[in-house]
Amino acid sequence: MFKEVSIRRIVVGSTLAAGVGMAGMIGAGTASALPGISYDGGQGDPIGIGDNSANGARANASGDNKALAISIFRPATATAVGQNRSGNTMFALDGTAGFVKNQTEPYTADHDNTVMAINGTAMAHGEWTNTFAVGSKVSSKLLVTNTDGSQVFAPSQALATFPIIVPNTVIAVCGQRLAGSQDIFETSGNVTCVS
């Protein structure tokens, strides 16, 4: 029980740092950005408020995907584009949310993923996966780098599809993976967090 209470304290503190930018909880190397909001409902033509440049918020989605990026103190990028990718939702708050691409299969059918990054990076590859990173870098595990430079990543899958779909979930806070298989997901920290 004590361990669970400690984790909750870290989550609350880290989310607060990303949301309101308490200087003591955000990494020293953060880049300055003007506030901005960018949303793309799948048309590839995002709407935005504030700074929608590379230093602000940028969202990009295609087909049946959605992307929302919010920049408060750092650049934010949410990307959900690609052939055969559908039903994905990407959200980034002062971070990066998107896909890693299996370079040997450029039209990977990544679908029905929810990827959220708060002051960190969350990248998905596969289907029916919820990926949530706070002050962390989370991505599908790199399996092989070929001699031509192409890469192959571990795909994630639903934990169950019958009688109902049970999404696979990976959660990382301050570089610590709290949920998600280490065989599929790599996790590391990219900001300083305090409890």
Contacts in CASP RR format, 6 or more apart in sequence:
PFRMAT RR
TARGET T0000
AUTHOR 0000-0000-0000
METHOD contacts of the structure
MODEL  1
MFKEVSIRRIVVGSTLAAGVGMAGMIGAGTASALPGISYDGGQGDPIGIG
DNSANGARANASGDNKALAISIFRPATATAVGQNRSGNTMFALDGTAGFV
KNQTEPYTADHDNTVMAINGTAMAHGEWTNTFAVGSKVSSKLLVTNTDGS
QVFAPSQALATFPIIVPNTVIAVCGQRLAGSQDIFETSGNVTCVS
6 195 0 8 1.000
7 173 0 8 1.000
7 178 0 8 1.000
9 195 0 8 1.000
10 173 0 8 1.000
10 174 0 8 1.000
10 176 0 8 1.000
10 193 0 8 1.000
10 195 0 8 1.000
11 134 0 8 1.000
11 173 0 8 1.000
13 25 0 8 1.000
13 193 0 8 1.000
13 194 0 8 1.000
13 195 0 8 1.000
14 25 0 8 1.000
14 118 0 8 1.000
14 119 0 8 1.000
14 134 0 8 1.000
14 135 0 8 1.000
14 173 0 8 1.000
14 174 0 8 1.000
14 193 0 8 1.000
15 118 0 8 1.000
15 134 0 8 1.000
16 22 0 8 1.000
16 25 0 8 1.000
17 24 0 8 1.000
17 25 0 8 1.000
17 26 0 8 1.000
17 119 0 8 1.000
17 191 0 8 1.000
17 193 0 8 1.000
18 26 0 8 1.000
18 72 0 8 1.000
18 93 0 8 1.000
18 94 0 8 1.000
18 118 0 8 1.000
18 119 0 8 1.000
18 120 0 8 1.000
18 134 0 8 1.000
18 135 0 8 1.000
19 72 0 8 1.000
19 93 0 8 1.000
19 94 0 8 1.000
19 118 0 8 1.000
19 119 0 8 1.000
20 72 0 8 1.000
21 72 0 8 1.000
21 73 0 8 1.000
24 192 0 8 1.000
24 194 0 8 1.000
25 192 0 8 1.000
25 193 0 8 1.000
25 194 0 8 1.000
26 73 0 8 1.000
26 119 0 8 1.000
26 191 0 8 1.000
26 192 0 8 1.000
27 191 0 8 1.000
27 192 0 8 1.000
28 192 0 8 1.000
30 73 0 8 1.000
30 74 0 8 1.000
30 191 0 8 1.000
31 55 0 8 1.000
31 74 0 8 1.000
31 75 0 8 1.000
32 55 0 8 1.000
32 73 0 8 1.000
32 74 0 8 1.000
33 51 0 8 1.000
33 55 0 8 1.000
33 56 0 8 1.000
33 71 0 8 1.000
33 72 0 8 1.000
33 73 0 8 1.000
33 74 0 8 1.000
33 75 0 8 1.000
33 76 0 8 1.000
33 94 0 8 1.000
34 50 0 8 1.000
34 51 0 8 1.000
34 55 0 8 1.000
34 56 0 8 1.000
34 71 0 8 1.000
35 50 0 8 1.000
35 51 0 8 1.000
35 56 0 8 1.000
35 71 0 8 1.000
35 72 0 8 1.000
36 48 0 8 1.000
36 49 0 8 1.000
36 50 0 8 1.000
36 51 0 8 1.000
36 52 0 8 1.000
36 56 0 8 1.000
36 57 0 8 1.000
36 70 0 8 1.000
36 71 0 8 1.000
36 72 0 8 1.000
36 76 0 8 1.000
37 48 0 8 1.000
37 49 0 8 1.000
37 50 0 8 1.000
37 57 0 8 1.000
37 68 0 8 1.000
37 69 0 8 1.000
37 70 0 8 1.000
37 71 0 8 1.000
38 46 0 8 1.000
38 47 0 8 1.000
38 48 0 8 1.000
38 52 0 8 1.000
38 57 0 8 1.000
38 58 0 8 1.000
38 59 0 8 1.000
38 67 0 8 1.000
38 68 0 8 1.000
38 69 0 8 1.000
38 70 0 8 1.000
38 76 0 8 1.000
38 78 0 8 1.000
39 46 0 8 1.000
39 47 0 8 1.000
39 48 0 8 1.000
39 59 0 8 1.000
39 66 0 8 1.000
39 67 0 8 1.000
39 68 0 8 1.000
39 69 0 8 1.000
40 46 0 8 1.000
40 47 0 8 1.000
40 59 0 8 1.000
40 60 0 8 1.000
40 61 0 8 1.000
40 66 0 8 1.000
40 67 0 8 1.000
40 68 0 8 1.000
40 78 0 8 1.000
40 80 0 8 1.000
41 61 0 8 1.000
41 65 0 8 1.000
41 66 0 8 1.000
41 67 0 8 1.000
42 61 0 8 1.000
42 62 0 8 1.000
42 63 0 8 1.000
42 64 0 8 1.000
42 65 0 8 1.000
42 66 0 8 1.000
42 67 0 8 1.000
42 80 0 8 1.000
43 61 0 8 1.000
43 63 0 8 1.000
44 60 0 8 1.000
44 61 0 8 1.000
44 62 0 8 1.000
44 81 0 8 1.000
46 52 0 8 1.000
46 58 0 8 1.000
46 59 0 8 1.000
46 60 0 8 1.000
46 61 0 8 1.000
46 67 0 8 1.000
48 57 0 8 1.000
50 56 0 8 1.000
50 57 0 8 1.000
51 57 0 8 1.000
51 71 0 8 1.000
52 58 0 8 1.000
54 75 0 8 1.000
55 71 0 8 1.000
55 75 0 8 1.000
56 69 0 8 1.000
56 71 0 8 1.000
56 75 0 8 1.000
56 76 0 8 1.000
57 69 0 8 1.000
57 70 0 8 1.000
57 71 0 8 1.000
57 75 0 8 1.000
57 76 0 8 1.000
57 77 0 8 1.000
57 92 0 8 1.000
58 69 0 8 1.000
58 75 0 8 1.000
58 76 0 8 1.000
58 77 0 8 1.000
58 78 0 8 1.000
59 67 0 8 1.000
59 68 0 8 1.000
59 69 0 8 1.000
59 77 0 8 1.000
59 78 0 8 1.000
59 79 0 8 1.000
59 90 0 8 1.000
60 67 0 8 1.000
60 78 0 8 1.000
60 79 0 8 1.000
60 80 0 8 1.000
60 81 0 8 1.000
61 67 0 8 1.000
61 78 0 8 1.000
61 79 0 8 1.000
61 80 0 8 1.000
61 81 0 8 1.000
61 88 0 8 1.000
61 90 0 8 1.000
62 80 0 8 1.000
62 81 0 8 1.000
62 82 0 8 1.000
62 85 0 8 1.000
63 85 0 8 1.000
63 86 0 8 1.000
64 86 0 8 1.000
64 87 0 8 1.000
65 80 0 8 1.000
65 81 0 8 1.000
65 85 0 8 1.000
65 86 0 8 1.000
65 87 0 8 1.000
65 88 0 8 1.000
65 89 0 8 1.000
65 90 0 8 1.000
66 80 0 8 1.000
66 87 0 8 1.000
66 88 0 8 1.000
66 89 0 8 1.000
66 90 0 8 1.000
67 78 0 8 1.000
67 79 0 8 1.000
67 80 0 8 1.000
67 89 0 8 1.000
67 90 0 8 1.000
67 91 0 8 1.000
67 97 0 8 1.000
68 78 0 8 1.000
68 90 0 8 1.000
68 91 0 8 1.000
68 92 0 8 1.000
69 76 0 8 1.000
69 77 0 8 1.000
69 78 0 8 1.000
69 91 0 8 1.000
69 92 0 8 1.000
69 93 0 8 1.000
69 95 0 8 1.000
69 97 0 8 1.000
70 76 0 8 1.000
70 92 0 8 1.000
70 93 0 8 1.000
70 94 0 8 1.000
71 94 0 8 1.000
72 93 0 8 1.000
72 94 0 8 1.000
73 94 0 8 1.000
74 94 0 8 1.000
74 95 0 8 1.000
74 119 0 8 1.000
75 94 0 8 1.000
75 95 0 8 1.000
76 92 0 8 1.000
76 93 0 8 1.000
76 94 0 8 1.000
76 95 0 8 1.000
76 96 0 8 1.000
77 92 0 8 1.000
77 95 0 8 1.000
77 96 0 8 1.000
77 97 0 8 1.000
78 90 0 8 1.000
78 91 0 8 1.000
78 92 0 8 1.000
78 96 0 8 1.000
78 97 0 8 1.000
78 98 0 8 1.000
79 90 0 8 1.000
79 97 0 8 1.000
79 98 0 8 1.000
79 99 0 8 1.000
80 88 0 8 1.000
80 89 0 8 1.000
80 90 0 8 1.000
80 98 0 8 1.000
80 99 0 8 1.000
82 107 0 8 1.000
83 106 0 8 1.000
83 107 0 8 1.000
84 107 0 8 1.000
84 108 0 8 1.000
84 109 0 8 1.000
84 110 0 8 1.000
84 111 0 8 1.000
85 99 0 8 1.000
85 108 0 8 1.000
85 109 0 8 1.000
85 110 0 8 1.000
85 111 0 8 1.000
86 111 0 8 1.000
86 112 0 8 1.000
87 111 0 8 1.000
87 112 0 8 1.000
87 113 0 8 1.000
88 99 0 8 1.000
88 110 0 8 1.000
88 111 0 8 1.000
88 112 0 8 1.000
88 113 0 8 1.000
88 114 0 8 1.000
88 115 0 8 1.000
88 124 0 8 1.000
89 113 0 8 1.000
89 114 0 8 1.000
89 115 0 8 1.000
90 97 0 8 1.000
90 98 0 8 1.000
90 115 0 8 1.000
90 116 0 8 1.000
91 97 0 8 1.000
91 114 0 8 1.000
91 115 0 8 1.000
91 116 0 8 1.000
91 117 0 8 1.000
92 116 0 8 1.000
92 117 0 8 1.000
92 118 0 8 1.000
92 122 0 8 1.000
93 117 0 8 1.000
93 118 0 8 1.000
93 119 0 8 1.000
94 118 0 8 1.000
94 119 0 8 1.000
94 120 0 8 1.000
95 117 0 8 1.000
95 118 0 8 1.000
95 119 0 8 1.000
95 120 0 8 1.000
95 121 0 8 1.000
96 117 0 8 1.000
96 120 0 8 1.000
96 121 0 8 1.000
96 122 0 8 1.000
96 123 0 8 1.000
97 115 0 8 1.000
97 116 0 8 1.000
97 117 0 8 1.000
97 121 0 8 1.000
97 122 0 8 1.000
97 123 0 8 1.000
98 115 0 8 1.000
98 122 0 8 1.000
98 123 0 8 1.000
98 124 0 8 1.000
99 108 0 8 1.000
99 110 0 8 1.000
99 123 0 8 1.000
99 124 0 8 1.000
99 125 0 8 1.000
100 123 0 8 1.000
100 124 0 8 1.000
100 125 0 8 1.000
100 139 0 8 1.000
100 140 0 8 1.000
100 153 0 8 1.000
101 108 0 8 1.000
101 125 0 8 1.000
101 153 0 8 1.000
102 108 0 8 1.000
102 125 0 8 1.000
102 151 0 8 1.000
102 152 0 8 1.000
102 153 0 8 1.000
102 155 0 8 1.000
103 146 0 8 1.000
103 149 0 8 1.000
103 150 0 8 1.000
103 151 0 8 1.000
103 152 0 8 1.000
104 146 0 8 1.000
104 150 0 8 1.000
104 152 0 8 1.000
108 125 0 8 1.000
108 126 0 8 1.000
108 155 0 8 1.000
109 126 0 8 1.000
109 127 0 8 1.000
110 124 0 8 1.000
110 125 0 8 1.000
110 126 0 8 1.000
110 127 0 8 1.000
111 126 0 8 1.000
111 127 0 8 1.000
111 128 0 8 1.000
112 127 0 8 1.000
112 128 0 8 1.000
112 165 0 8 1.000
112 167 0 8 1.000
113 124 0 8 1.000
113 126 0 8 1.000
113 127 0 8 1.000
113 128 0 8 1.000
113 129 0 8 1.000
113 130 0 8 1.000
113 131 0 8 1.000
114 129 0 8 1.000
114 130 0 8 1.000
114 131 0 8 1.000
114 167 0 8 1.000
115 122 0 8 1.000
115 123 0 8 1.000
115 124 0 8 1.000
115 129 0 8 1.000
115 131 0 8 1.000
116 122 0 8 1.000
116 131 0 8 1.000
116 132 0 8 1.000
116 133 0 8 1.000
117 133 0 8 1.000
118 133 0 8 1.000
118 134 0 8 1.000
118 135 0 8 1.000
119 134 0 8 1.000
119 135 0 8 1.000
119 191 0 8 1.000
120 133 0 8 1.000
120 134 0 8 1.000
120 135 0 8 1.000
120 136 0 8 1.000
120 137 0 8 1.000
120 190 0 8 1.000
120 191 0 8 1.000
121 133 0 8 1.000
121 136 0 8 1.000
121 137 0 8 1.000
121 138 0 8 1.000
121 139 0 8 1.000
121 190 0 8 1.000
122 131 0 8 1.000
122 132 0 8 1.000
122 133 0 8 1.000
122 136 0 8 1.000
122 137 0 8 1.000
122 138 0 8 1.000
122 139 0 8 1.000
123 131 0 8 1.000
123 138 0 8 1.000
123 139 0 8 1.000
123 140 0 8 1.000
124 131 0 8 1.000
124 139 0 8 1.000
124 140 0 8 1.000
124 156 0 8 1.000
125 139 0 8 1.000
125 140 0 8 1.000
125 153 0 8 1.000
125 154 0 8 1.000
125 155 0 8 1.000
125 156 0 8 1.000
126 140 0 8 1.000
126 155 0 8 1.000
126 156 0 8 1.000
126 157 0 8 1.000
127 155 0 8 1.000
127 156 0 8 1.000
127 157 0 8 1.000
127 158 0 8 1.000
128 156 0 8 1.000
128 157 0 8 1.000
128 158 0 8 1.000
128 161 0 8 1.000
128 165 0 8 1.000
128 166 0 8 1.000
128 167 0 8 1.000
128 168 0 8 1.000
129 156 0 8 1.000
129 157 0 8 1.000
129 158 0 8 1.000
129 167 0 8 1.000
129 168 0 8 1.000
129 169 0 8 1.000
129 170 0 8 1.000
130 167 0 8 1.000
130 168 0 8 1.000
130 169 0 8 1.000
130 170 0 8 1.000
131 138 0 8 1.000
131 169 0 8 1.000
131 170 0 8 1.000
131 185 0 8 1.000
132 138 0 8 1.000
132 169 0 8 1.000
132 170 0 8 1.000
132 171 0 8 1.000
132 172 0 8 1.000
133 171 0 8 1.000
133 172 0 8 1.000
133 173 0 8 1.000
133 187 0 8 1.000
134 172 0 8 1.000
134 173 0 8 1.000
134 174 0 8 1.000
134 193 0 8 1.000
135 172 0 8 1.000
135 173 0 8 1.000
135 174 0 8 1.000
135 175 0 8 1.000
135 189 0 8 1.000
135 190 0 8 1.000
135 191 0 8 1.000
135 193 0 8 1.000
136 172 0 8 1.000
136 173 0 8 1.000
136 174 0 8 1.000
136 175 0 8 1.000
136 176 0 8 1.000
136 187 0 8 1.000
136 188 0 8 1.000
136 189 0 8 1.000
136 190 0 8 1.000
137 172 0 8 1.000
137 175 0 8 1.000
137 186 0 8 1.000
137 187 0 8 1.000
137 188 0 8 1.000
137 189 0 8 1.000
137 190 0 8 1.000
138 170 0 8 1.000
138 172 0 8 1.000
138 177 0 8 1.000
138 185 0 8 1.000
138 186 0 8 1.000
138 187 0 8 1.000
139 153 0 8 1.000
139 185 0 8 1.000
139 186 0 8 1.000
140 153 0 8 1.000
140 154 0 8 1.000
140 155 0 8 1.000
140 156 0 8 1.000
140 184 0 8 1.000
140 185 0 8 1.000
140 186 0 8 1.000
141 153 0 8 1.000
141 154 0 8 1.000
141 182 0 8 1.000
141 183 0 8 1.000
141 184 0 8 1.000
141 185 0 8 1.000
141 186 0 8 1.000
142 151 0 8 1.000
142 152 0 8 1.000
142 153 0 8 1.000
142 154 0 8 1.000
142 186 0 8 1.000
143 152 0 8 1.000
143 153 0 8 1.000
143 154 0 8 1.000
144 151 0 8 1.000
144 152 0 8 1.000
145 151 0 8 1.000
146 152 0 8 1.000
154 183 0 8 1.000
154 184 0 8 1.000
154 185 0 8 1.000
155 184 0 8 1.000
156 168 0 8 1.000
156 170 0 8 1.000
156 184 0 8 1.000
156 185 0 8 1.000
157 168 0 8 1.000
158 165 0 8 1.000
158 166 0 8 1.000
158 167 0 8 1.000
158 168 0 8 1.000
159 166 0 8 1.000
159 167 0 8 1.000
159 168 0 8 1.000
160 166 0 8 1.000
168 180 0 8 1.000
168 181 0 8 1.000
168 184 0 8 1.000
169 179 0 8 1.000
169 180 0 8 1.000
170 177 0 8 1.000
170 179 0 8 1.000
170 180 0 8 1.000
170 181 0 8 1.000
170 184 0 8 1.000
170 185 0 8 1.000
170 187 0 8 1.000
171 177 0 8 1.000
171 178 0 8 1.000
171 179 0 8 1.000
171 180 0 8 1.000
172 178 0 8 1.000
172 185 0 8 1.000
172 187 0 8 1.000
172 189 0 8 1.000
173 193 0 8 1.000
174 189 0 8 1.000
174 191 0 8 1.000
174 193 0 8 1.000
175 187 0 8 1.000
175 188 0 8 1.000
175 189 0 8 1.000
175 190 0 8 1.000
175 193 0 8 1.000
176 187 0 8 1.000
177 185 0 8 1.000
177 187 0 8 1.000
END
